[in-house]
Amino acid sequence: MRLTPSQIAAIRTSTTRLAGDAARVWLFGSRVRDDARGGDVDLLLELDEAVTEPAQLSARLAAQVSRAMYGRKVDVLIKAPNLQFLPIHSIALAEGIRL
């Protein structure tokens, strides 16, 4: 995994602040692979409760994590009971690392 302990802490802190203590966050994509280089940060935010404004939550989390990582591009997917489950969610859960 190509994240520093301080980057992981920033992701966890932002996730808890924006989505609550029950939220789970997964890192997936190229940052999971130690042999890869560069790349953005792909996160899956997994929630047990419905989300009323998923686009806003996704954008806020991406912005906070991006600022903590000095402008690194961050993409956030959300998995919640009221949102459509897509194939990318399965990939993120199967190949990702829970932070």
FIKOLZA-1660 file (N, C-alpha, C; in steps of 0.1 Angstrom, whole numbers, plus 5000, padded with zeros to 4 digits):
% residues 99
   i   px   py   pz ch aa at
   1 5009 4988 5000  A  M  N
   1 5000 5000 5000  A  M CA
   1 5009 5012 5000  A  M  C
   2 5006 5022 4991  A  R  N
   2 5014 5034 4990  A  R CA
   2 5007 5046 4996  A  R  C
   3 5006 5045 5009  A  L  N
   3 5001 5056 5017  A  L CA
   3 5010 5057 5030  A  L  C
   4 5013 5068 5035  A  T  N
   4 5020 5070 5047  A  T CA
   4 5011 5069 5059  A  T  C
   5 5016 5066 5071  A  P  N
   5 5007 5065 5083  A  P CA
   5 5000 5079 5085  A  P  C
   6 5006 5090 5082  A  S  N
   6 4999 5103 5084  A  S CA
   6 4988 5105 5074  A  S  C
   7 4990 5100 5061  A  Q  N
   7 4979 5100 5051  A  Q CA
   7 4967 5092 5055  A  Q  C
   8 4970 5080 5060  A  I  N
   8 4960 5071 5065  A  I CA
   8 4952 5077 5076  A  I  C
   9 4959 5083 5086  A  A  N
   9 4952 5090 5097  A  A CA
   9 4944 5102 5092  A  A  C
  10 4948 5109 5082  A  A  N
  10 4940 5120 5076  A  A CA
  10 4928 5115 5070  A  A  C
  11 4929 5104 5063  A  I  N
  11 4917 5098 5056  A  I CA
  11 4907 5093 5067  A  I  C
  12 4912 5086 5077  A  R  N
  12 4903 5082 5088  A  R CA
  12 4896 5093 5095  A  R  C
  13 4904 5103 5098  A  T  N
  13 4898 5115 5105  A  T CA
  13 4888 5122 5097  A  T  C
  14 4890 5124 5085  A  S  N
  14 4881 5131 5076  A  S CA
  14 4868 5122 5074  A  S  C
  15 4870 5109 5073  A  T  N
  15 4858 5100 5072  A  T CA
  15 4850 5101 5084  A  T  C
  16 4856 5100 5096  A  T  N
  16 4848 5101 5108  A  T CA
  16 4841 5114 5110  A  T  C
  17 4848 5125 5106  A  R  N
  17 4842 5138 5108  A  R CA
  17 4830 5140 5099  A  R  C
  18 4831 5135 5087  A  L  N
  18 4820 5138 5077  A  L CA
  18 4809 5127 5077  A  L  C
  19 4813 5115 5080  A  A  N
  19 4803 5104 5078  A  A CA
  19 4800 5096 5091  A  A  C
  20 4807 5099 5102  A  G  N
  20 4804 5093 5115  A  G CA
  20 4813 5081 5118  A  G  C
  21 4812 5077 5131  A  D  N
  21 4821 5066 5136  A  D CA
  21 4818 5053 5129  A  D  C
  22 4806 5051 5124  A  A  N
  22 4803 5038 5119  A  A CA
  22 4808 5036 5104  A  A  C
  23 4812 5047 5098  A  A  N
  23 4816 5047 5084  A  A CA
  23 4829 5039 5083  A  A  C
  24 4830 5031 5072  A  R  N
  24 4842 5024 5069  A  R CA
  24 4848 5029 5055  A  R  C
  25 4861 5030 5055  A  V  N
  25 4867 5035 5042  A  V CA
  25 4878 5025 5037  A  V  C
  26 4877 5023 5024  A  W  N
  26 4886 5013 5018  A  W CA
  26 4895 5021 5007  A  W  C
  27 4907 5017 5007  A  L  N
  27 4916 5022 4996  A  L CA
  27 4916 5011 4985  A  L  C
  28 4915 5015 4973  A  F  N
  28 4915 5005 4962  A  F CA
  28 4922 5012 4950  A  F  C
  29 4924 5005 4939  A  G  N
  29 4931 5010 4928  A  G CA
  29 4946 5009 4928  A  G  C
  30 4953 5018 4921  A  S  N
  30 4967 5017 4920  A  S CA
  30 4975 5019 4933  A  S  C
  31 4969 5026 4942  A  R  N
  31 4976 5029 4955  A  R CA
  31 4977 5017 4964  A  R  C
  32 4970 5007 4961  A  V  N
  32 4971 4994 4968  A  V CA
  32 4983 4986 4964  A  V  C
  33 4987 4988 4952  A  R  N
  33 4998 4980 4946  A  R CA
  33 5012 4987 4949  A  R  C
  34 5021 4980 4956  A  D  N
  34 5034 4986 4959  A  D CA
  34 5043 4988 4946  A  D  C
  35 5040 4980 4936  A  D  N
  35 5048 4980 4924  A  D CA
  35 5044 4991 4914  A  D  C
  36 5033 4998 4917  A  A  N
  36 5028 5009 4908  A  A CA
  36 5034 5022 4912  A  A  C
  37 5033 5032 4903  A  R  N
  37 5038 5045 4906  A  R CA
  37 5027 5055 4903  A  R  C
  38 5028 5066 4911  A  G  N
  38 5019 5077 4909  A  G CA
  38 5005 5073 4911  A  G  C
  39 4996 5080 4904  A  G  N
  39 4982 5076 4905  A  G CA
  39 4974 5084 4916  A  G  C
  40 4961 5085 4914  A  D  N
  40 4953 5092 4923  A  D CA
  40 4949 5083 4935  A  D  C
  41 4942 5088 4944  A  V  N
  41 4938 5080 4956  A  V CA
  41 4923 5076 4954  A  V  C
  42 4920 5064 4953  A  D  N
  42 4906 5059 4951  A  D CA
  42 4901 5053 4965  A  D  C
  43 4890 5059 4969  A  L  N
  43 4885 5055 4982  A  L CA
  43 4870 5050 4980  A  L  C
  44 4866 5040 4988  A  L  N
  44 4853 5036 4989  A  L CA
  44 4848 5039 5003  A  L  C
  45 4838 5047 5004  A  L  N
  45 4831 5050 5017  A  L CA
  45 4819 5041 5019  A  L  C
  46 4820 5032 5029  A  E  N
  46 4809 5022 5031  A  E CA
  46 4801 5027 5043  A  E  C
  47 4788 5028 5041  A  L  N
  47 4779 5033 5051  A  L CA
  47 4767 5023 5053  A  L  C
  48 4762 5022 5065  A  D  N
  48 4751 5013 5068  A  D CA
  48 4738 5021 5068  A  D  C
  49 4738 5034 5068  A  E  N
  49 4726 5043 5068  A  E CA
  49 4725 5049 5054  A  E  C
  50 4713 5053 5051  A  A  N
  50 4710 5060 5038  A  A CA
  50 4717 5073 5038  A  A  C
  51 4721 5078 5026  A  V  N
  51 4728 5091 5024  A  V CA
  51 4719 5100 5017  A  V  C
  52 4716 5112 5022  A  T  N
  52 4706 5121 5015  A  T CA
  52 4713 5129 5004  A  T  C
  53 4726 5132 5006  A  E  N
  53 4733 5140 4996  A  E CA
  53 4746 5133 4993  A  E  C
  54 4746 5122 4985  A  P  N
  54 4759 5115 4983  A  P CA
  54 4769 5122 4975  A  P  C
  55 4765 5130 4965  A  A  N
  55 4775 5138 4957  A  A CA
  55 4782 5148 4966  A  A  C
  56 4775 5155 4975  A  Q  N
  56 4781 5164 4984  A  Q CA
  56 4790 5158 4994  A  Q  C
  57 4786 5147 4999  A  L  N
  57 4795 5139 5009  A  L CA
  57 4808 5135 5002  A  L  C
  58 4806 5129 4990  A  S  N
  58 4818 5124 4982  A  S CA
  58 4827 5136 4979  A  S  C
  59 4822 5147 4975  A  A  N
  59 4830 5159 4972  A  A CA
  59 4837 5164 4984  A  A  C
  60 4830 5165 4995  A  R  N
  60 4837 5170 5007  A  R CA
  60 4848 5161 5012  A  R  C
  61 4846 5148 5012  A  L  N
  61 4856 5139 5016  A  L CA
  61 4868 5140 5007  A  L  C
  62 4866 5140 4994  A  A  N
  62 4876 5141 4984  A  A CA
  62 4884 5154 4986  A  A  C
  63 4878 5165 4989  A  A  N
  63 4885 5177 4990  A  A CA
  63 4893 5178 5003  A  A  C
  64 4888 5172 5014  A  Q  N
  64 4895 5172 5027  A  Q CA
  64 4908 5163 5026  A  Q  C
  65 4906 5152 5020  A  V  N
  65 4917 5143 5018  A  V CA
  65 4928 5148 5009  A  V  C
  66 4923 5154 4998  A  S  N
  66 4932 5161 4988  A  S CA
  66 4940 5172 4995  A  S  C
  67 4934 5180 5003  A  R  N
  67 4942 5190 5010  A  R CA
  67 4952 5184 5019  A  R  C
  68 4948 5174 5026  A  A  N
  68 4958 5167 5035  A  A CA
  68 4969 5161 5028  A  A  C
  69 4967 5158 5015  A  M  N
  69 4978 5151 5007  A  M CA
  69 4983 5161 4997  A  M  C
  70 4983 5174 5000  A  Y  N
  70 4990 5184 4992  A  Y CA
  70 4985 5184 4977  A  Y  C
  71 4972 5183 4976  A  G  N
  71 4966 5184 4962  A  G CA
  71 4965 5172 4954  A  G  C
  72 4969 5160 4960  A  R  N
  72 4967 5148 4952  A  R CA
  72 4953 5146 4949  A  R  C
  73 4950 5141 4937  A  K  N
  73 4937 5138 4932  A  K CA
  73 4931 5127 4940  A  K  C
  74 4918 5128 4945  A  V  N
  74 4912 5118 4953  A  V CA
  74 4898 5116 4947  A  V  C
  75 4895 5103 4944  A  D  N
  75 4881 5099 4940  A  D CA
  75 4875 5091 4951  A  D  C
  76 4862 5095 4954  A  V  N
  76 4854 5088 4964  A  V CA
  76 4842 5082 4959  A  V  C
  77 4840 5069 4961  A  L  N
  77 4828 5062 4958  A  L CA
  77 4820 5060 4971  A  L  C
  78 4807 5059 4970  A  I  N
  78 4800 5057 4983  A  I CA
  78 4791 5044 4981  A  I  C
  79 4791 5036 4991  A  K  N
  79 4783 5024 4991  A  K CA
  79 4773 5026 5003  A  K  C
  80 4760 5027 5000  A  A  N
  80 4750 5029 5011  A  A CA
  80 4738 5022 5006  A  A  C
  81 4729 5019 5016  A  P  N
  81 4717 5011 5013  A  P CA
  81 4708 5017 5002  A  P  C
  82 4707 5030 5002  A  N  N
  82 4698 5037 4992  A  N CA
  82 4705 5041 4979  A  N  C
  83 4717 5036 4977  A  L  N
  83 4724 5039 4964  A  L CA
  83 4726 5027 4956  A  L  C
  84 4726 5028 4943  A  Q  N
  84 4727 5017 4934  A  Q CA
  84 4741 5010 4936  A  Q  C
  85 4741 4997 4937  A  F  N
  85 4753 4990 4938  A  F CA
  85 4759 4987 4924  A  F  C
  86 4771 4991 4922  A  L  N
  86 4777 4990 4908  A  L CA
  86 4788 4980 4908  A  L  C
  87 4792 4975 4897  A  P  N
  87 4804 4966 4896  A  P CA
  87 4817 4971 4903  A  P  C
  88 4819 4984 4902  A  I  N
  88 4831 4990 4908  A  I CA
  88 4831 4989 4923  A  I  C
  89 4819 4988 4929  A  H  N
  89 4818 4986 4943  A  H CA
  89 4823 4972 4947  A  H  C
  90 4820 4962 4939  A  S  N
  90 4825 4949 4941  A  S CA
  90 4840 4948 4940  A  S  C
  91 4845 4955 4930  A  I  N
  91 4859 4955 4927  A  I CA
  91 4867 4961 4939  A  I  C
  92 4861 4973 4944  A  A  N
  92 4868 4980 4955  A  A CA
  92 4868 4972 4967  A  A  C
  93 4857 4965 4970  A  L  N
  93 4856 4956 4982  A  L CA
  93 4865 4944 4981  A  L  C
  94 4866 4938 4969  A  A  N
  94 4874 4926 4967  A  A CA
  94 4889 4929 4967  A  A  C
  95 4893 4940 4961  A  E  N
  95 4907 4943 4959  A  E CA
  95 4913 4953 4968  A  E  C
  96 4904 4960 4975  A  G  N
  96 4908 4971 4984  A  G CA
  96 4913 4967 4997  A  G  C
  97 4918 4977 5004  A  I  N
  97 4924 4975 5018  A  I CA
  97 4916 4984 5027  A  I  C
  98 4910 4979 5038  A  R  N
  98 4903 4987 5047  A  R CA
  98 4912 4995 5055  A  R  C
  99 4910 5008 5056  A  L  N
  99 4919 5017 5064  A  L CA
  99 4913 5019 5078  A  L  C
% end
